[in-house]
């Protein structure tokens, strides 16, 4: 599309590529949003991509991607959010009362793939934790504005060639590599 793409339904399953020169907005009310294996949301400009649900999950599966030179926002009022691969310029904001986990099981030459890559800031806010002790999120960013795990733990590994600054870290415990 050369314009804005808005999809609003009880549940949404992205199995191919949704690409636009404008804003992409995906809203999966009570049935949630799934971005299946190989599914992609691509903004060909600096336009934002938003994925939201009510009391349900957002699930990015292995090989799924969100790509934009703009911002990415993912929000669920109480569901869990599983991340595939997100490539964005600035900022990436992910928020839920549930958990934020790694939904991409891909490993290449023994190295787990990056979940979030940005030249901008990252804010992750979760009521039940970020990543798991066995499978933390992999982040390539220099500015972490917020890693908030509330009553859960925060598990993340940072990649890239420059230092990462974490401005605000909260949770029951933290495992940062």
Secondary structure as UniProt FT lines:
FT   STRAND          5..9
FT   STRAND          12..14
FT   STRAND          17..20
FT   STRAND          24..28
FT   TURN            29..31
FT   STRAND          33..35
FT   TURN            37..38
FT   STRAND          40..43
FT   STRAND          49..53
FT   STRAND          58..60
FT   TURN            62..63
FT   STRAND          65..67
FT   STRAND          72..76
FT   STRAND          81..83
FT   STRAND          85..88
FT   STRAND          92..96
FT   STRAND          100..102
FT   STRAND          107..108
FT   TURN            109..110
FT   STRAND          111..112
FT   STRAND          116..118
FT   STRAND          121..126
FT   STRAND          137..140
FT   STRAND          143..148
FT   TURN            150..151
FT   STRAND          153..158
FT   STRAND          165..166
FT   STRAND          169..170
FT   STRAND          173..176
//
